[in-house]
Amino acid sequence: MSRAWESPVGLEPLTPKRRRAMTREHLLEGAAIVFARDGFQGSSLDEIAATAGFTKGAVYSNFKSKDDLFLAVLEQRFERGHAAIREALDAERPLDTPAARSPEKWMPRIARAVRESMWDDSWTMLFLEFVLYAARNPKARSKLVAYTRRSLDRIQQLIAQEHDAAGLPPRYPPADLALISEAMFDGLGIYRLIDPSLTSDKTLTTVLQFMSDSFSVDERPTSA
């Protein structure tokens, strides 16, 4: 018989480490709301802390500055999008047959993952705002460079894993493919801001088909 003060079976104890992790997660969620609503420059740490249910001291105990908090939110958003695409690619991995890995199978799943986790006009504006801010702020720029390189490394790893699974080398360097693919999606996001009618599900399908053609493996690797 369990005692009244004992934790129920399966309930993880609220240790200091877990409490800090929960606080950080709440701060990231609160920051995402405030940044998306007010922009980077228009957001304050006081407002972010209040939205998350903490004091500003809690923000500074987890993040050194608003720049660091913003980049942490951005990285969390990237990881969620990356996980959604990874899940879409792995959806029929148990089958792992040429038919299961054909573009007709994975392309609709990738398109859905992009629409649901990556295409967000408010975040496109927010990212552009931070890029311009960082271009004039050396410290912020160095942090943005580090984040960008980590993101591109993750994309490059994903591309390399897909080629390894196929057992054939890529036609082009995965690092170049990672940069090109990121640039294409960022560019589409910008054109969506200019005129939403310029991009559609058909546009996304065309881009994914173009990427599939470029990323497809080739038994004859190029000299590059």
C-alpha positions in Angstrom: 0.0 0.0 0.0 1.4 3.4 -1.0 1.6 6.2 1.5 -0.2 9.4 0.9 3.0 11.3 0.4 4.4 8.9 -2.1 4.2 9.8 -5.9 1.7 7.7 -7.8 3.1 5.0 -10.0 4.4 6.5 -13.3 4.3 10.1 -12.1 7.7 11.7 -12.5 8.9 13.5 -9.4 9.1 17.3 -9.7 12.8 17.6 -9.2 14.6 21.0 -9.4 16.0 20.0 -12.8 12.5 19.1 -14.1 11.1 22.3 -12.6 13.7 24.4 -14.4 13.0 22.5 -17.7 9.2 23.2 -17.2 9.9 26.9 -16.5 12.1 27.2 -19.6 9.4 25.5 -21.7 6.7 27.9 -20.4 9.0 30.9 -21.2 9.6 29.7 -24.7 5.9 29.3 -25.3 5.1 32.7 -23.8 7.9 34.3 -25.9 6.6 32.7 -29.1 3.2 34.2 -28.5 4.5 37.7 -27.7 7.1 37.7 -30.5 4.5 36.6 -33.1 2.1 39.3 -31.9 4.4 42.3 -31.3 7.5 41.5 -33.3 11.0 41.3 -32.0 11.6 45.0 -31.4 8.1 45.6 -30.1 8.4 42.8 -27.5 9.5 43.3 -23.9 10.9 40.7 -21.5 8.4 42.0 -18.9 5.5 41.1 -21.3 7.0 37.7 -22.1 7.5 36.9 -18.5 3.9 37.9 -17.6 2.5 35.9 -20.5 4.4 32.8 -19.3 3.3 33.4 -15.7 6.7 34.4 -14.3 8.8 37.4 -13.3 11.5 38.9 -15.5 14.0 37.4 -13.2 12.9 34.0 -14.3 13.7 35.0 -17.9 17.2 36.1 -17.0 17.8 32.9 -15.0 17.3 30.9 -18.2 18.4 33.3 -21.0 21.1 35.9 -21.1 19.2 38.4 -23.3 16.2 38.9 -25.6 18.4 37.8 -28.5 19.1 34.5 -26.9 15.5 34.0 -26.0 14.4 34.7 -29.5 16.9 32.3 -31.0 15.9 29.6 -28.6 12.3 30.1 -29.7 13.4 30.0 -33.4 15.5 26.8 -32.8 12.5 25.1 -31.0 10.3 26.0 -34.0 12.9 24.6 -36.4 13.2 21.4 -34.5 9.5 20.9 -34.5 9.4 21.4 -38.3 12.3 19.1 -38.8 10.6 16.4 -36.7 7.5 16.8 -38.7 9.4 16.3 -42.0 11.4 13.4 -40.5 8.1 11.8 -39.4 6.6 12.3 -42.9 9.6 10.6 -44.4 9.5 7.7 -41.9 5.8 7.1 -42.2 6.2 4.1 -44.4 9.7 3.2 -43.5 8.7 -0.3 -42.3 7.8 -1.1 -45.9 11.0 0.5 -47.2 10.4 -0.5 -50.8 10.9 1.5 -53.9 7.1 2.0 -54.1 7.0 3.3 -50.5 9.9 5.7 -51.1 8.6 7.0 -54.4 7.8 10.8 -54.6 4.1 10.0 -55.1 4.1 8.5 -51.6 6.2 10.9 -49.6 5.5 14.2 -51.4 1.9 14.8 -50.0 3.2 14.1 -46.5 6.1 16.5 -46.8 3.8 19.2 -48.3 1.4 18.8 -45.4 4.3 19.0 -42.9 5.6 22.2 -44.5 2.1 23.8 -44.6 1.4 22.9 -41.0 4.7 23.5 -39.3 6.8 25.9 -41.4 4.6 28.3 -43.5 3.5 31.0 -41.1 3.4 34.6 -42.4 3.8 36.1 -38.9 7.0 34.1 -38.3 8.4 34.9 -41.7 8.0 38.6 -40.9 9.5 38.0 -37.5 12.5 36.2 -38.9 13.1 38.9 -41.5 12.9 41.5 -38.8 15.6 39.7 -36.7 17.8 39.2 -39.8 17.8 42.9 -40.4 18.4 43.7 -36.7 21.3 41.2 -36.6 22.8 42.7 -39.7 23.4 45.9 -37.8 24.3 44.2 -34.5 27.5 42.2 -34.5 26.8 40.2 -31.4 23.3 39.2 -32.6 24.7 38.4 -36.0 27.3 36.0 -34.6 24.5 34.2 -32.7 22.3 34.1 -35.8 25.2 32.6 -37.8 25.7 29.9 -35.2 22.0 29.1 -35.3 21.9 29.0 -39.1 24.9 26.7 -39.3 23.3 24.3 -36.8 20.1 24.3 -38.8 21.8 23.7 -42.1 23.8 20.8 -40.5 20.6 19.2 -39.4 19.2 19.5 -42.9 22.4 18.2 -44.4 22.3 15.2 -42.1 18.7 14.5 -43.1 19.6 14.5 -46.8 22.6 12.3 -46.2 20.5 9.8 -44.2 18.0 9.5 -47.0 20.8 8.8 -49.5 22.4 6.3 -47.2 19.0 4.5 -46.8 18.9 4.3 -50.6 22.4 2.9 -50.7 23.6 5.3 -53.4 25.6 8.6 -53.4 24.0 12.0 -53.9 24.4 13.8 -57.2 25.4 17.0 -55.5 27.1 17.8 -52.1 24.5 17.5 -49.3 25.8 20.8 -47.8 24.9 22.6 -51.0 21.5 20.8 -51.2 20.7 21.8 -47.6 21.5 25.5 -48.3 19.5 25.5 -51.6 16.5 23.8 -50.0 16.4 26.2 -47.1 16.8 29.2 -49.4 13.9 28.0 -51.6 11.5 27.7 -48.6 12.6 31.0 -47.1 12.1 32.6 -50.5 8.6 31.2 -50.9 7.7 32.5 -47.5 8.8 36.0 -48.5 6.8 35.9 -51.8 3.8 34.8 -49.7 4.1 38.0 -47.8 4.3 40.1 -51.0 1.3 38.4 -52.6 -0.3 35.3 -51.2 -1.6 34.4 -54.7 1.9 33.9 -55.9 2.2 30.7 -53.9 -0.2 27.8 -53.7 -0.3 24.0 -53.0 0.6 23.6 -56.7 3.7 25.8 -56.2 4.7 23.7 -53.2 4.2 20.5 -55.1 6.4 21.9 -58.0 9.2 22.9 -55.5 9.1 19.5 -53.9 9.2 17.7 -57.2 12.2 20.0 -58.2 13.9 19.1 -55.0 13.2 15.4 -55.5 14.7 15.5 -59.0 17.8 17.3 -57.6 18.2 15.2 -54.5 17.6 11.9 -56.2 20.5 9.5 -56.1 22.7 8.6 -59.0 24.8 5.6 -59.5 27.4 7.8 -61.2 28.5 10.4 -58.7 29.6 13.7 -60.1 33.1 15.0 -59.8 31.8 17.7 -57.5 
